[in-house]
Amino acid sequence: MAVSGMTEIAPLRTSSRVFLRALQLDAHIGYYAHEKGVRQPLVADVELTLGVHGFGGDDIHGTVDYGRIAEAAHALADEHVDLIETFAERLAQKCLALPLVSAVKVRIEKPRAVPGAMAGVEIVRVKG
């Protein structure tokens, strides 16, 4: 069930999630000729479902460092990608490669794509 525009990535059960919202990116992105060689803003939301039943203790190895998610997104923003769909898929794959991550939801918004509107894509991927 979706609540306030959020899509569930797993049935309701005990789960642990880490998220990064509204990450501002200055990306080499765009399909059209006038978009090539020009950076454009993207906004990324990433939600990771972890294969842990809870967060016990102050051990960084029992979770995912938010900085690693941001680093992966910024690295992708430095490479030219034509479509935000492709950007989202690549970011999802990088997140799924992290230890403990069992599922990922990636939402990418491209503020300048359509005048007067916010265009974007949201994907959910499960490891395995």
Salt bridges, closest charged atoms under 4 A:
GLU35 OE2 - LYS110 NZ 2.79
GLU47 OE2 - ARG17 NE 3.40
GLU47 OE1 - LYS105 NZ 3.92
ASP78 OD1 - ARG39 NH2 2.92
ASP82 OD1 - LYS36 NZ 2.52
ASP82 OD1 - HIS80 NE2 2.98
GLU89 OE2 - ARG125 NH2 2.33
GLU109 OE2 - ARG107 NE 3.32
GLU122 OE1 - ARG107 NH1 3.13
